[in-house]
Amino acid sequence: MPLFPLVVEGVHIGCKRAAFLLHHSCFLRRPKYVNHCSFSCLRELQQSPVCSWDVDRAPNSPTPHKPWIETTYHGIVTENDDKVILDPPLIALDKDAPLRYAGEICGFRIHGQNVPFEAVVLDKSTGEGVIRAKEKLDCELQKEHTFTIQAYDCGEGPDGANMKKSHKATVHIQVNDINEYSPVFKEKTYKATVIEGKKYDSILKVEAVDADCSFQFSQICSYEIVTPDVPFTINKDGFIKNTEKLTIGKEHMYKLTVTAYDCGKNRASEDVLVKISIKPTCKPSWQ
């Protein structure tokens, strides 16, 4: 029993491409690839592992036609990777399928200045392609990239003569951050002076910054006093206070080592030194 031709938005396509699109429609919940196909066609596609291009060929199909792609694509790529996850997937269709050359997708062309991406055809007969980074991406320099893309068929023969191009589609790609930077304190050393016998709500504030581009990895989530057994504490905002009244008879100056952590749990590249001096209270000379 011959397979029924599948029509996608008015385009007759062959069995191999139909199976590919139906496969993607299951995972991407994109029913428009299935709506134009009869139940008998779906059943045949599920049961037949192979089929003839001649059976699927749309009758009296004029050639050549321009390839068809979506109008907009959105992608995500991590700055240490080259693989772009694209939604919807990059698939080009051609009304001339399953004719050789005219019905095949030979390539994708990217338009734009200094675009660090390339588009590659994975399968000429299905029109499946991918977009990948040509160089290492840096989220700190550029978080988003926008460019246009076109698909083109293989023309009328092996020399690619009279090849046809699709319309230009817009591609938006977001570069996801990795936690490559560690917090850095704004000052090399912090100093403060307190009066003995007094408890403070805040003695001084230390502050670190992080060069990562994302909110998560660029935020400082906590500070910590590394020096053990000292009468001080520090909160998540970097404010230091004493936990007991200080006396000059016990210690003239406290030296604390403080570190910071970003929200990706990266520790500061260098800890910072905090010096807190104790100043005696003024007493009348007759006492």
C-alpha positions in Angstrom: 0.0 0.0 0.0 1.6 3.3 -1.1 2.3 6.0 1.4 0.2 9.1 1.3 2.1 12.3 0.6 2.5 14.6 3.6 1.7 18.3 3.2 3.3 20.9 5.4 1.8 24.4 4.9 1.1 23.5 1.2 4.5 21.8 0.7 4.5 18.2 -0.5 7.4 16.4 1.1 8.8 12.8 0.9 8.6 10.0 3.3 12.0 10.4 4.8 11.4 14.1 5.6 7.9 13.3 6.8 9.2 10.8 9.3 11.8 13.3 10.5 9.2 16.1 11.0 6.7 13.8 12.7 9.5 12.6 15.1 10.2 16.2 16.0 6.6 17.1 16.4 6.3 14.5 19.2 9.1 16.0 21.2 8.5 19.7 20.5 4.7 19.5 20.6 4.4 21.2 17.2 1.2 19.7 15.8 1.3 21.7 12.6 3.5 19.1 11.1 0.9 16.4 11.8 -2.4 18.2 11.1 -2.1 18.0 7.3 -1.4 14.3 7.3 -4.2 11.7 7.3 -4.5 8.9 9.8 -3.6 6.4 7.1 -0.5 8.3 6.3 0.6 8.3 10.0 0.0 4.6 10.3 1.9 3.8 7.2 4.9 6.0 8.4 4.9 4.1 11.7 4.8 0.7 10.0 7.1 1.2 7.0 10.8 1.6 7.7 11.6 2.4 4.0 9.6 3.9 1.2 10.1 5.0 -2.4 10.6 8.6 -3.4 8.6 7.9 -6.6 5.6 6.9 -4.5 5.7 10.1 -2.5 6.4 12.5 -5.3 3.7 15.3 -5.6 2.1 15.0 -9.1 2.9 17.8 -11.6 4.9 19.7 -9.1 6.6 22.7 -10.8 10.3 23.3 -10.3 12.2 25.0 -8.9 10.7 26.5 -5.8 12.3 28.5 -3.0 13.1 26.7 0.2 10.9 27.5 3.2 12.1 28.2 6.8 10.5 29.7 9.9 10.5 33.5 10.3 12.1 33.6 13.8 14.4 31.4 15.8 15.5 31.7 19.5 18.6 30.0 20.7 20.7 29.4 23.8 24.4 28.7 24.0 26.8 28.4 27.0 29.9 30.6 26.7 32.3 27.6 27.0 30.4 25.5 24.3 29.7 25.8 20.6 26.3 24.0 20.4 23.3 26.2 20.0 20.0 24.9 21.3 17.5 26.3 18.8 13.7 26.7 19.1 12.2 25.8 16.7 14.8 23.5 15.2 16.5 24.6 12.0 14.6 22.7 9.3 14.3 23.9 5.7 11.5 22.6 3.4 11.3 22.6 -0.4 8.3 22.0 -2.6 10.5 20.3 -5.1 11.2 17.4 -2.7 11.9 14.6 -3.3 13.6 15.7 -6.5 17.4 15.4 -6.3 19.2 18.8 -6.2 16.2 21.0 -6.6 14.4 19.3 -3.7 17.4 19.1 -1.4 18.8 21.7 1.0 22.5 22.4 0.3 23.2 25.0 2.9 22.3 27.9 5.2 23.8 31.3 4.9 24.2 33.7 7.8 23.9 37.5 7.2 25.3 40.1 9.6 28.6 41.8 10.6 31.1 39.8 12.7 28.6 37.1 13.5 30.5 34.4 15.5 28.2 31.6 14.4 27.9 29.3 11.4 25.0 27.2 10.1 25.6 23.6 8.9 23.3 21.2 7.0 23.1 17.8 8.7 20.9 16.1 6.1 20.2 17.5 2.6 17.1 15.4 2.1 15.4 16.3 5.4 16.7 19.9 5.5 17.8 19.5 9.0 20.6 21.9 10.1 22.3 23.3 13.2 23.8 26.6 14.3 27.1 26.5 16.2 29.6 29.0 17.5 32.7 29.5 15.4 34.8 30.9 18.3 34.8 31.1 22.1 31.9 33.2 23.2 32.2 35.7 26.1 29.0 36.6 28.0 30.8 39.4 29.7 31.5 41.1 26.4 28.1 40.3 24.7 25.1 38.6 26.2 23.0 38.4 23.0 23.5 38.0 19.3 21.0 38.8 16.5 21.4 38.0 12.8 19.5 36.7 9.8 19.7 33.3 8.1 18.7 31.9 4.7 18.4 28.4 3.3 19.3 27.5 -0.2 18.6 24.4 -2.3 21.1 22.5 -4.5 19.9 24.0 -7.7 19.3 22.0 -10.8 22.4 19.8 -10.8 25.7 19.0 -9.2 27.1 22.4 -10.1 24.4 24.1 -8.1 23.1 26.2 -11.1 19.9 28.2 -10.5 19.8 27.5 -6.8 17.0 29.1 -4.9 17.1 30.9 -1.6 14.5 31.1 1.1 13.4 34.3 2.8 15.6 35.7 5.5 14.7 34.6 9.1 15.8 36.4 12.2 17.8 34.5 14.8 18.2 35.6 18.4 20.8 33.8 20.5 21.4 34.3 24.2 24.8 33.5 25.7 24.5 31.8 29.1 27.1 32.5 31.7 29.5 30.1 33.4 31.0 30.9 36.8 34.5 31.7 35.6 35.3 34.7 37.8 35.8 34.8 41.6 34.9 37.7 43.9 37.5 40.5 44.3 37.6 42.9 47.3 37.4 46.6 46.4 40.2 47.4 49.0 43.4 45.7 49.8 43.0 46.4 53.5 40.1 47.6 55.7 40.7 49.6 59.0 38.5 50.8 61.8 38.8 52.0 65.3 36.4 51.3 68.2 36.1 52.5 71.8 36.6 49.9 74.4 33.6 48.7 76.4 31.1 49.3 73.7 29.1 46.9 71.5 28.4 48.2 67.9 25.7 47.4 65.5 28.2 47.9 62.8 31.9 48.7 62.9 32.7 48.7 59.2 31.7 47.2 55.9 33.8 45.2 53.5 32.7 44.8 49.9 33.7 42.4 47.0 32.6 42.4 43.4 32.4 39.7 40.7 32.9 40.2 37.0 30.6 37.4 35.8 27.8 38.6 33.5 24.8 36.7 35.0 22.9 37.8 38.0 23.5 34.5 39.8 27.3 34.4 39.4 28.0 38.1 39.7 26.2 38.5 43.1 28.1 38.1 46.4 26.0 35.7 48.5 28.1 35.6 51.7 31.1 36.8 53.6 33.1 34.8 56.2 35.6 35.7 58.9 38.3 33.1 58.4 40.3 34.0 61.6 39.1 31.6 64.4 38.1 32.6 67.9 37.7 36.4 67.4 34.9 38.4 69.1 33.5 39.6 65.7 30.8 38.4 63.2 30.0 39.4 59.6 26.7 39.3 57.8 25.9 38.5 54.2 26.1 42.2 53.3 29.7 42.5 54.6 29.0 44.4 57.8 31.3 43.5 60.7 30.3 44.0 64.4 31.7 42.9 67.7 30.0 40.1 69.7 31.2 41.3 73.1 32.6 44.4 74.7 36.2 44.9 73.9 38.9 46.0 76.3 42.3 47.5 75.5 43.8 45.4 78.3 43.1 42.2 76.4 44.0 43.3 72.9 45.1 46.6 71.3 44.3 45.6 67.7 42.5 42.7 66.1 43.6 41.4 62.7 40.9 39.5 60.8 41.1 37.6 57.6 37.8 37.9 55.6 36.7 36.1 52.5 33.7 36.3 50.2 31.6 33.8 48.1 29.5 34.4 45.0 26.2 32.7 44.5 27.9 30.0 42.5 30.0 29.2 45.6 33.3 30.6 44.1 35.5 31.9 46.9 37.3 35.2 46.6 40.5 35.0 44.6 42.3 36.7 47.6 41.1 37.1 51.2 41.3 40.5 52.7 42.9 41.8 55.9 40.7 43.8 58.3 42.4 45.7 61.2 40.3 46.9 64.1 42.0 49.0 66.7 40.8 49.5 70.3 40.7 53.0 71.7 40.6 53.4 75.5 37.8 55.4 77.1 38.6 58.8 78.4 38.6 58.9 82.2 39.0 62.0 84.5 42.5 62.3 85.9 41.2 62.5 89.5 39.6 59.0 89.3 
